[in-house]
Amino acid sequence: MDNRTWKARVFAATSLDGFIARKNNDILWLTQPKPNPAHTRPSSPKKTLTFEQHISEVDFIIMGRETFQVCLSLPEWPYPPSKNLLVLSTTLQFLPTLSNIPASSSPTPTSTPIPQPEYCGVVASLDETETILAKKGAKMVYVDGGKTVQGFLTRGWVDELVLTHAPILLGAGNGDENGDGGGGRPLFSHRGLRVPEDVRFTLVGVDVIEDGMVSSYYRVLRP
Ligand SMILES: NC(=O)c1ccc[n+]([C@@H]2O[C@H](COP(=O)([O-])OP(=O)(O)OC[C@H]3O[C@@H](n4cnc5c(N)ncnc54)[C@H](OP(=O)(O)O)[C@@H]3O)[C@@H](O)[C@H]2O)c1
């Protein structure tokens, strides 16, 4: 029985082969794609959800520790600082100050200030996430990061998906100069998600957006 009082939405972009980032966390192929004059301009009127429309409805962002570390490496916190933030992690005790972020293969953190919304903290499990979202009266949760999205999907907690497909194959061998980081980090597990049955969606809208990318907006079809 699903007692959630909140909805959750995934707003993510993938390469044609389904990756949300290279293994080394590079997402420049997405955020700064090589210009291609053959791409048409975004279609209008839009039927999908723009990021601005999406984020304006969100009261909680939940992201995996990997995504959090990438956000910290950016010059600015990429989301409105007023949004409540949960970071899923079994290795962080609390949102780190910049000096005690665990060393990892992620880009080196810079001095991005951690946002100061009404609520922000670390959660160590999906059960803890559920408790906090219920206690805080969450309404629309933005689920960010591949492993995190996979966890929400296996619990049946994803209500909407806004997926952007970038016109690129990342393949297996296009990593950094050491040949490391080829392939990438999938939005959905390539081994298949542990869902008890097929999860079906209604296509709400689809649009060509910037740089030849296609954005599709789906709403889950509950039995
Ligand atoms: N293209 C896009 O739209 C898009 C969107 C978001 C992110 N990204 C990119 O995707 C990459 C990160 O994605 P990712 O799949 O590698 O990782 P992720 O979901 O961001 O983070 C994974 C980590 O989160 C924690 N975690 C996740 N589920 C958990 C659970 N159920 N219980 C406890 N802890 C849990 C674990 O941290 P611990 O190891 O600390 O336990 C795990 O190692 C980054 O490069 C980011 O920039 C791209």
PDBQT file of the ligand as one rigid body, heavy atoms in Angstrom, charges set to zero:
ROOT
HETATM    1  N1  LIG A 301      22.410  13.558 -17.298  1.00  0.00    +0.000 N 
HETATM    2  C1  LIG A 301      21.654  13.889 -16.258  1.00  0.00    +0.000 C 
HETATM    3  O1  LIG A 301      20.504  14.343 -16.386  1.00  0.00    +0.000 OA
HETATM    4  C2  LIG A 301      22.176  13.688 -14.868  1.00  0.00    +0.000 A 
HETATM    5  C3  LIG A 301      21.324  13.862 -13.759  1.00  0.00    +0.000 A 
HETATM    6  C4  LIG A 301      21.836  13.622 -12.481  1.00  0.00    +0.000 A 
HETATM    7  C5  LIG A 301      23.163  13.212 -12.325  1.00  0.00    +0.000 A 
HETATM    8  N2  LIG A 301      23.952  13.079 -13.435  1.00  0.00    +0.000 N 
HETATM    9  C6  LIG A 301      25.323  12.581 -13.316  1.00  0.00    +0.000 C 
HETATM   10  O2  LIG A 301      25.242  11.220 -12.883  1.00  0.00    +0.000 OA
HETATM   11  C7  LIG A 301      26.414  10.901 -12.132  1.00  0.00    +0.000 C 
HETATM   12  C8  LIG A 301      26.029  10.301 -10.789  1.00  0.00    +0.000 C 
HETATM   13  O3  LIG A 301      25.073   9.263 -10.912  1.00  0.00    +0.000 OA
HETATM   14  P1  LIG A 301      25.330   7.831 -10.241  1.00  0.00    +0.000 P 
HETATM   15  O4  LIG A 301      24.277   6.873 -10.705  1.00  0.00    +0.000 OA
HETATM   16  O5  LIG A 301      26.750   7.463 -10.464  1.00  0.00    +0.000 OA
HETATM   17  O6  LIG A 301      25.179   8.071  -8.684  1.00  0.00    +0.000 OA
HETATM   18  P2  LIG A 301      24.178   8.828  -7.660  1.00  0.00    +0.000 P 
HETATM   19  O7  LIG A 301      22.830   8.192  -7.608  1.00  0.00    +0.000 OA
HETATM   20  O8  LIG A 301      24.253  10.306  -7.843  1.00  0.00    +0.000 OA
HETATM   21  O9  LIG A 301      24.975   8.510  -6.292  1.00  0.00    +0.000 OA
HETATM   22  C9  LIG A 301      25.225   7.177  -5.909  1.00  0.00    +0.000 C 
HETATM   23  C10 LIG A 301      25.533   7.155  -4.451  1.00  0.00    +0.000 C 
HETATM   24  O10 LIG A 301      24.397   7.624  -3.695  1.00  0.00    +0.000 OA
HETATM   25  C11 LIG A 301      24.203   6.830  -2.546  1.00  0.00    +0.000 C 
HETATM   26  N3  LIG A 301      22.982   6.042  -2.690  1.00  0.00    +0.000 N 
HETATM   27  C12 LIG A 301      22.229   5.851  -3.803  1.00  0.00    +0.000 A 
HETATM   28  N4  LIG A 301      21.156   5.073  -3.520  1.00  0.00    +0.000 NA
HETATM   29  C13 LIG A 301      21.247   4.784  -2.205  1.00  0.00    +0.000 A 
HETATM   30  C14 LIG A 301      20.434   4.038  -1.295  1.00  0.00    +0.000 A 
HETATM   31  N5  LIG A 301      19.307   3.432  -1.708  1.00  0.00    +0.000 N 
HETATM   32  N6  LIG A 301      20.810   3.951  -0.003  1.00  0.00    +0.000 NA
HETATM   33  C15 LIG A 301      21.941   4.560   0.431  1.00  0.00    +0.000 A 
HETATM   34  N7  LIG A 301      22.753   5.291  -0.372  1.00  0.00    +0.000 NA
HETATM   35  C16 LIG A 301      22.407   5.393  -1.673  1.00  0.00    +0.000 A 
HETATM   36  C17 LIG A 301      25.446   5.961  -2.444  1.00  0.00    +0.000 C 
HETATM   37  O11 LIG A 301      26.417   6.772  -1.790  1.00  0.00    +0.000 OA
HETATM   38  P3  LIG A 301      27.562   6.165  -0.808  1.00  0.00    +0.000 P 
HETATM   39  O12 LIG A 301      28.545   5.490  -1.713  1.00  0.00    +0.000 OA
HETATM   40  O13 LIG A 301      28.091   7.363  -0.090  1.00  0.00    +0.000 OA
HETATM   41  O14 LIG A 301      26.859   5.178   0.090  1.00  0.00    +0.000 OA
HETATM   42  C18 LIG A 301      25.818   5.764  -3.905  1.00  0.00    +0.000 C 
HETATM   43  O15 LIG A 301      27.165   5.385  -4.102  1.00  0.00    +0.000 OA
HETATM   44  C19 LIG A 301      27.175  12.197 -11.969  1.00  0.00    +0.000 C 
HETATM   45  O16 LIG A 301      28.166  12.251 -12.975  1.00  0.00    +0.000 OA
HETATM   46  C20 LIG A 301      26.140  13.280 -12.257  1.00  0.00    +0.000 C 
HETATM   47  O17 LIG A 301      26.683  14.474 -12.740  1.00  0.00    +0.000 OA
HETATM   48  C21 LIG A 301      23.507  13.301 -14.691  1.00  0.00    +0.000 A 
ENDROOT
TORSDOF 0
